Amino acid sequence: MIRYKKEFKQSLVEMHNQGRSYTDLSAEYGPSVDSIRNWVKLYAVHEVDGEKWTQADVNALQKENDKLREELEILKIRNSEINKSKSMVTL
């Protein structure tokens, strides 16, 4: 599988947004039509409460949120273990 740089993907998205077809871009630059179509969806800009977001931004935030939730669970478990050991010491 070929990995394309973000800048390359974004340039093809920009060209598509300026009117180039998926087929033309695929023929000229190499990636499949489906790949380019997916990149267009990924880098489409949506405005929410005056802020502009792409699906890539949302994906990154979801990944970070998942990581923070996992860290929070670990901290809750550790806190519970500390509280249990404190109560054993005072007995």
Secondary structure by P-SEA (a helix, b strand, c coil): cccccaaaaaaaaaaaaacccaaaaaacccccaaaaaaaaaaabbbbcccccccaaaaaaaaaaaaaaaaaaaaaaaaaaaaaaaaaaaac
